[in-house]
Amino acid sequence: MKEQERYEVIKGLVDHPYANKARAALQLGCTKRHINRMIFGYRAEGMAFFSYNGPLVKTTF
C-alpha cells in the first residue's frame, strides 16, 4: 500500500501548511523536490494522482 502511505503524507502536508517537507521526504524515501511534485499532482488530481494503473501499452494482435 505504498500509494496509500504517500497519499496520507502528502494530504497531511497540504492540510497543514507549516508541515515539514524534509521530514516527509525522509519518511517516503524521496527528495523535497519530489514532495513538491506530489503536492502539485495532489492539488490537481486528488487521490487519483497516487493510483498507478501500469504503463499504457498498445497491443496489436
The first five atom37 places (N, CA, C, CB, O) and aatype in JSON, in Angstrom:
{
  "aatype": [12, 11, 6, 5, 6, 1, 18, 6, 19, 9, 11, 7, 10, 19, 3, 8, 14, 18, 0, 2, 11, 0, 1, 0, 0, 10, 5, 10, 7, 4, 16, 11, 1, 8, 9, 2, 1, 12, 9, 13, 7, 18, 1, 0, 6, 7, 12, 0, 13, 13, 15, 18, 2, 7, 14, 10, 19, 11, 16, 16, 13],
  "atom_mask": [
    [1, 1, 1, 1, 1],
    [1, 1, 1, 1, 1],
    [1, 1, 1, 1, 1],
    [1, 1, 1, 1, 1],
    [1, 1, 1, 1, 1],
    [1, 1, 1, 1, 1],
    [1, 1, 1, 1, 1],
    [1, 1, 1, 1, 1],
    [1, 1, 1, 1, 1],
    [1, 1, 1, 1, 1],
    [1, 1, 1, 1, 1],
    [1, 1, 1, 0, 1],
    [1, 1, 1, 1, 1],
    [1, 1, 1, 1, 1],
    [1, 1, 1, 1, 1],
    [1, 1, 1, 1, 1],
    [1, 1, 1, 1, 1],
    [1, 1, 1, 1, 1],
    [1, 1, 1, 1, 1],
    [1, 1, 1, 1, 1],
    [1, 1, 1, 1, 1],
    [1, 1, 1, 1, 1],
    [1, 1, 1, 1, 1],
    [1, 1, 1, 1, 1],
    [1, 1, 1, 1, 1],
    [1, 1, 1, 1, 1],
    [1, 1, 1, 1, 1],
    [1, 1, 1, 1, 1],
    [1, 1, 1, 0, 1],
    [1, 1, 1, 1, 1],
    [1, 1, 1, 1, 1],
    [1, 1, 1, 1, 1],
    [1, 1, 1, 1, 1],
    [1, 1, 1, 1, 1],
    [1, 1, 1, 1, 1],
    [1, 1, 1, 1, 1],
    [1, 1, 1, 1, 1],
    [1, 1, 1, 1, 1],
    [1, 1, 1, 1, 1],
    [1, 1, 1, 1, 1],
    [1, 1, 1, 0, 1],
    [1, 1, 1, 1, 1],
    [1, 1, 1, 1, 1],
    [1, 1, 1, 1, 1],
    [1, 1, 1, 1, 1],
    [1, 1, 1, 0, 1],
    [1, 1, 1, 1, 1],
    [1, 1, 1, 1, 1],
    [1, 1, 1, 1, 1],
    [1, 1, 1, 1, 1],
    [1, 1, 1, 1, 1],
    [1, 1, 1, 1, 1],
    [1, 1, 1, 1, 1],
    [1, 1, 1, 0, 1],
    [1, 1, 1, 1, 1],
    [1, 1, 1, 1, 1],
    [1, 1, 1, 1, 1],
    [1, 1, 1, 1, 1],
    [1, 1, 1, 1, 1],
    [1, 1, 1, 1, 1],
    [1, 1, 1, 1, 1]
  ],
  "atom_positions": [
    [[0.82, -1.19, 0.0], [0.0, 0.0, 0.0], [0.87, 1.26, 0.0], [-0.94, -0.01, 1.2], [0.64, 2.19, 0.77]],
    [[1.85, 1.27, -0.87], [2.74, 2.42, -0.97], [1.98, 3.68, -1.37], [3.85, 2.15, -1.96], [2.25, 4.77, -0.87]],
    [[1.02, 3.51, -2.27], [0.24, 4.66, -2.73], [-0.55, 5.28, -1.59], [-0.7, 4.25, -3.86], [-0.66, 6.51, -1.49]],
    [[-1.12, 4.44, -0.72], [-1.91, 4.93, 0.41], [-1.04, 5.73, 1.38], [-2.59, 3.76, 1.14], [-1.46, 6.78, 1.86]],
    [[0.17, 5.23, 1.65], [1.07, 5.95, 2.55], [1.46, 7.3, 1.96], [2.32, 5.11, 2.85], [1.48, 8.32, 2.66]],
    [[1.79, 7.31, 0.67], [2.14, 8.57, 0.01], [0.97, 9.55, 0.07], [2.55, 8.32, -1.45], [1.16, 10.73, 0.35]],
    [[-0.22, 9.06, -0.21], [-1.41, 9.9, -0.17], [-1.59, 10.54, 1.21], [-2.66, 9.09, -0.53], [-1.83, 11.74, 1.31]],
    [[-1.48, 9.74, 2.26], [-1.7, 10.25, 3.6], [-0.66, 11.29, 4.0], [-1.68, 9.1, 4.6], [-0.99, 12.29, 4.63]],
    [[0.6, 11.06, 3.63], [1.66, 12.01, 3.97], [1.47, 13.33, 3.21], [3.05, 11.41, 3.64], [1.57, 14.4, 3.8]],
    [[1.19, 13.24, 1.92], [1.01, 14.46, 1.11], [-0.25, 15.2, 1.54], [0.93, 14.11, -0.39], [-0.25, 16.43, 1.59]],
    [[-1.31, 14.48, 1.84], [-2.54, 15.12, 2.32], [-2.27, 15.87, 3.61], [-3.66, 14.08, 2.52], [-2.79, 16.97, 3.81]],
    [[-1.47, 15.29, 4.5], [-1.1, 15.96, 5.74], [-0.32, 17.24, 5.49], [0.0, 0.0, 0.0], [-0.51, 18.24, 6.19]],
    [[0.57, 17.21, 4.49], [1.33, 18.42, 4.16], [0.43, 19.51, 3.6], [2.42, 18.08, 3.16], [0.62, 20.69, 3.91]],
    [[-0.53, 19.13, 2.79], [-1.44, 20.12, 2.19], [-2.37, 20.69, 3.25], [-2.26, 19.48, 1.04], [-2.65, 21.89, 3.25]],
    [[-2.84, 19.84, 4.15], [-3.77, 20.29, 5.19], [-3.09, 21.18, 6.24], [-4.39, 19.1, 5.87], [-3.74, 22.04, 6.83]],
    [[-1.8, 20.97, 6.46], [-1.05, 21.74, 7.45], [0.09, 22.46, 6.73], [-0.49, 20.81, 8.6], [1.15, 21.87, 6.51]],
    [[-0.09, 23.72, 6.37], [0.88, 24.42, 5.54], [2.26, 24.59, 6.18], [0.35, 25.76, 5.19], [3.23, 24.84, 5.46]],
    [[2.36, 24.47, 7.49], [3.67, 24.61, 8.15], [4.31, 23.26, 8.44], [3.53, 25.4, 9.43], [5.24, 23.18, 9.25]],
    [[3.82, 22.21, 7.8], [4.39, 20.87, 8.0], [5.79, 20.81, 7.39], [3.47, 19.78, 7.37], [6.14, 21.63, 6.54]],
    [[6.58, 19.85, 7.82], [7.97, 19.74, 7.43], [8.12, 18.85, 6.2], [8.81, 19.2, 8.59], [7.93, 17.64, 6.28]],
    [[8.47, 19.45, 5.06], [8.64, 18.69, 3.82], [9.87, 17.79, 3.88], [8.74, 19.63, 2.63], [9.87, 16.71, 3.29]],
    [[10.9, 18.22, 4.57], [12.12, 17.41, 4.68], [11.83, 16.12, 5.45], [13.24, 18.2, 5.38], [12.32, 15.06, 5.08]],
    [[11.04, 16.22, 6.51], [10.69, 15.03, 7.29], [9.82, 14.08, 6.45], [9.94, 15.43, 8.59], [9.98, 12.87, 6.51]],
    [[8.9, 14.66, 5.67], [8.06, 13.84, 4.8], [8.9, 13.14, 3.75], [6.97, 14.7, 4.13], [8.65, 11.98, 3.42]],
    [[9.9, 13.83, 3.22], [10.78, 13.22, 2.22], [11.55, 12.05, 2.81], [11.77, 14.26, 1.66], [11.7, 11.02, 2.15]],
    [[12.03, 12.2, 4.02], [12.73, 11.09, 4.68], [11.79, 9.91, 4.92], [13.34, 11.55, 6.01], [12.17, 8.75, 4.73]],
    [[10.58, 10.21, 5.33], [9.61, 9.15, 5.62], [9.28, 8.36, 4.36], [8.33, 9.75, 6.21], [9.13, 7.14, 4.42]],
    [[9.16, 9.05, 3.22], [8.8, 8.38, 1.97], [10.01, 7.91, 1.17], [7.96, 9.3, 1.12], [9.86, 7.16, 0.2]],
    [[11.19, 8.34, 1.57], [12.4, 7.91, 0.86], [12.57, 8.61, -0.47], [0.0, 0.0, 0.0], [12.96, 7.98, -1.45]],
    [[12.28, 9.91, -0.52], [12.43, 10.66, -1.76], [12.99, 12.05, -1.43], [11.08, 10.77, -2.53], [13.34, 12.31, -0.28]],
    [[13.06, 12.91, -2.41], [13.61, 14.25, -2.21], [12.49, 15.26, -1.96], [14.45, 14.67, -3.42], [11.32, 14.99, -2.21]],
    [[12.89, 16.44, -1.47], [11.91, 17.51, -1.27], [11.34, 17.96, -2.61], [12.55, 18.7, -0.53], [10.18, 18.37, -2.69]],
    [[12.14, 17.89, -3.66], [11.64, 18.25, -5.0], [10.5, 17.32, -5.41], [12.78, 18.19, -6.04], [9.49, 17.76, -5.95]],
    [[10.67, 16.03, -5.14], [9.61, 15.07, -5.48], [8.38, 15.29, -4.61], [10.12, 13.62, -5.34], [7.25, 15.12, -5.07]],
    [[8.59, 15.67, -3.35], [7.46, 16.01, -2.47], [6.67, 17.15, -3.08], [7.96, 16.39, -1.04], [5.44, 17.11, -3.11]],
    [[7.37, 18.18, -3.57], [6.68, 19.31, -4.2], [5.9, 18.88, -5.43], [7.68, 20.4, -4.57], [4.79, 19.37, -5.67]],
    [[6.46, 17.97, -6.21], [5.75, 17.45, -7.39], [4.5, 16.68, -6.98], [6.68, 16.55, -8.21], [3.46, 16.8, -7.63]],
    [[4.6, 15.89, -5.91], [3.44, 15.13, -5.45], [2.36, 16.07, -4.9], [3.86, 14.12, -4.38], [1.17, 15.81, -5.08]],
    [[2.77, 17.15, -4.23], [1.79, 18.12, -3.74], [1.07, 18.77, -4.91], [2.48, 19.2, -2.87], [-0.15, 18.92, -4.88]],
    [[1.82, 19.15, -5.94], [1.22, 19.75, -7.13], [0.23, 18.77, -7.78], [2.31, 20.16, -8.14], [-0.87, 19.17, -8.15]],
    [[0.63, 17.51, -7.92], [-0.25, 16.5, -8.51], [-1.48, 16.24, -7.66], [0.0, 0.0, 0.0], [-2.57, 16.05, -8.2]],
    [[-1.31, 16.23, -6.34], [-2.45, 16.02, -5.44], [-3.45, 17.16, -5.57], [-1.98, 15.9, -3.98], [-4.66, 16.93, -5.6]],
    [[-2.95, 18.38, -5.65], [-3.85, 19.53, -5.77], [-4.57, 19.53, -7.12], [-3.07, 20.84, -5.6], [-5.7, 19.99, -7.22]],
    [[-3.92, 19.01, -8.16], [-4.52, 18.99, -9.49], [-5.51, 17.84, -9.67], [-3.44, 18.89, -10.54], [-6.58, 18.03, -10.25]],
    [[-5.16, 16.64, -9.17], [-5.95, 15.45, -9.45], [-6.56, 14.78, -8.23], [-5.11, 14.47, -10.17], [-7.42, 13.91, -8.37]],
    [[-6.14, 15.15, -7.05], [-6.63, 14.49, -5.84], [-6.0, 13.12, -5.66], [0.0, 0.0, 0.0], [-4.86, 12.9, -6.05]],
    [[-6.74, 12.23, -5.07], [-6.22, 10.89, -4.78], [-5.89, 10.1, -6.05], [-7.22, 10.11, -3.95], [-5.06, 9.2, -6.01]],
    [[-6.52, 10.44, -7.16], [-6.26, 9.73, -8.41], [-4.8, 9.86, -8.84], [-7.17, 10.26, -9.51], [-4.3, 9.01, -9.58]],
    [[-4.13, 10.9, -8.4], [-2.72, 11.1, -8.75], [-1.85, 9.96, -8.22], [-2.22, 12.43, -8.19], [-0.83, 9.64, -8.82]],
    [[-2.25, 9.35, -7.12], [-1.43, 8.32, -6.48], [-1.76, 6.9, -6.93], [-1.59, 8.42, -5.02], [-1.06, 5.97, -6.53]],
    [[-2.77, 6.72, -7.74], [-3.09, 5.37, -8.21], [-2.32, 5.08, -9.48], [-4.61, 5.2, -8.45], [-2.29, 5.89, -10.41]],
    [[-1.7, 3.92, -9.52], [-0.87, 3.52, -10.64], [-1.55, 2.37, -11.35], [0.57, 3.13, -10.19], [-1.79, 1.32, -10.76]],
    [[-1.86, 2.57, -12.63], [-2.55, 1.53, -13.4], [-1.62, 0.8, -14.35], [-3.68, 2.14, -14.16], [-2.09, 0.01, -15.17]],
    [[-0.36, 1.05, -14.27], [0.59, 0.4, -15.16], [0.82, 1.24, -16.4], [0.0, 0.0, 0.0], [0.1, 2.21, -16.65]],
    [[1.82, 0.86, -17.18], [2.12, 1.63, -18.38], [1.03, 1.46, -19.44], [3.47, 1.21, -18.96], [0.39, 0.41, -19.54]],
    [[0.85, 2.5, -20.2], [-0.13, 2.43, -21.27], [0.54, 1.81, -22.5], [-0.71, 3.84, -21.59], [1.23, 2.5, -23.26]],
    [[0.33, 0.54, -22.67], [0.96, -0.19, -23.76], [-0.12, -0.57, -24.76], [1.71, -1.45, -23.23], [-1.13, -1.18, -24.41]],
    [[0.11, -0.22, -25.98], [-0.84, -0.57, -27.03], [-0.44, -1.93, -27.6], [-0.88, 0.53, -28.15], [0.66, -2.1, -28.12]],
    [[-1.35, -2.89, -27.51], [-1.05, -4.22, -28.03], [-1.78, -4.41, -29.36], [-1.46, -5.32, -27.01], [-2.92, -3.97, -29.54]],
    [[-1.1, -5.06, -30.27], [-1.72, -5.37, -31.55], [-1.66, -6.89, -31.75], [-1.0, -4.63, -32.73], [-0.65, -7.53, -31.47]],
    [[-2.74, -7.43, -32.23], [-2.8, -8.87, -32.46], [-3.1, -9.14, -33.91], [-3.84, -9.54, -31.57], [-3.19, -10.3, -34.32]]
  ]
}
